[in-house]
Amino acid sequence: MSHSTEVLRSLLSSSLQQGRGVASKGHSNRPHEPLELYDMEGCPFCRLVREALTDLDLDVMMFPCPKGGDRYRPLVERLGGKQQFPYLMDPNTGEALYESAAIINYLYQQYGGRPAPKSWQLRLRTAAAVAASAPRGSRGIRCLDSQAPEKPLELYSFEASPFARLVRERLTELQLPYLLRQCGRDQWQDWVLPVVRKRLDMDYAPSQRNRVDLLARAGRIAVPYLIDPNTSKELFESEAILDYLDQTYGR
Ligand SMILES: N[C@@H](CCC(=O)N[C@@H](CS)C(=O)NCC(=O)O)C(=O)O
């Protein structure tokens, strides 16, 4: 399937998220150590947790657990007793949780300084998350043969980005752990697409912390942006990132 078709299907998936996973309202306190999420990109319950993480603007270490995966799935079973995802571990408090609703409540209570929005409790939200998975078929769920990296990768992303989703799917399929750096939007200028910003020669100064970092590091802001400390490679553009991941870690 061509990359543009994949982007279109991903865009459909984002639209079914009904605007969630784009903006960051922020947190009241920041975890000292990054939270750890054992996740499958295509899993609707994991999606709900990732939407909350974008809303709370919390970075997280992602440990991909695709079906048939042999790297982190057995670890989750050892730690929690079963292979069920999402599974959250908080190294700051020692808390370890299954169940998306419990994880979301914990995140808002511990780091949000506000209760989880009521809408998170509704079954409707789960139905929307299931619908959002449908256009992607088995992407971000199945396991591909891969070589494990020595160090985790880093990805600048926000949950509903149709381009970043394609990269997160491949990171899941290849079981590549990565630090997810949230780049949720927190001001209207963030909504203008990078290509339009460039064309308008727009004076754009981000305020969200990872956007500020990304601008200083890479000279511009676009999501996804991948950093691989194993090869010192850093790159924009979902299609180029997918090629890079396949060539470097695929077998
Ligand atoms: N009620 C759970 C449901 C979690 C769930 O069923 N997750 C599926 C993936 S979407 C799972 O772990 N399946 C077992 C497997 O993949 O081995 C929640 O909200 O977290």
The ligand as a Tripos MOL2 file, in Angstrom:
@<TRIPOS>MOLECULE
LIG
   20    19     1     0     0
SMALL
NO_CHARGES

@<TRIPOS>ATOM
      1 N1        -10.4060   -3.7230   30.1190 N.3       1 LIG1
      2 C1         -9.0440   -3.6900   29.6460 C.3       1 LIG1
      3 C2         -9.0120   -4.3440   28.3010 C.3       1 LIG1
      4 C3         -7.5920   -4.5150   27.7990 C.3       1 LIG1
      5 C4         -7.5130   -5.4900   26.6230 C.2       1 LIG1
      6 O1         -8.3980   -6.2990   26.3840 O.2       1 LIG1
      7 N2         -6.4020   -5.4000   25.8730 N.am      1 LIG1
      8 C5         -6.1240   -6.3370   24.8000 C.3       1 LIG1
      9 C6         -5.4670   -5.6430   23.6290 C.3       1 LIG1
     10 S1         -6.5190   -4.4850   22.8310 S.3       1 LIG1
     11 C7         -5.1320   -7.3820   25.2970 C.2       1 LIG1
     12 O2         -4.3940   -7.1410   26.2310 O.2       1 LIG1
     13 N3         -5.1440   -8.5600   24.6730 N.am      1 LIG1
     14 C8         -4.2730   -9.6210   25.0600 C.3       1 LIG1
     15 C9         -3.1720   -9.8050   24.1020 C.2       1 LIG1
     16 O3         -2.9470   -8.9700   23.2240 O.co2     1 LIG1
     17 O4         -2.4650  -10.7850   24.2930 O.co2     1 LIG1
     18 C10        -8.5930   -2.2510   29.6100 C.2       1 LIG1
     19 O5         -9.4110   -1.3300   29.5130 O.co2     1 LIG1
     20 O6         -7.3690   -2.0120   29.7310 O.co2     1 LIG1
@<TRIPOS>BOND
     1     1     2 1
     2     2     3 1
     3     2    18 1
     4     3     4 1
     5     4     5 1
     6     5     6 2
     7     5     7 1
     8     7     8 1
     9     8     9 1
    10     8    11 1
    11     9    10 1
    12    11    12 2
    13    11    13 1
    14    13    14 1
    15    14    15 1
    16    15    16 2
    17    15    17 1
    18    18    19 2
    19    18    20 1
@<TRIPOS>SUBSTRUCTURE
     1 LIG1         1 GROUP 0 **** ****
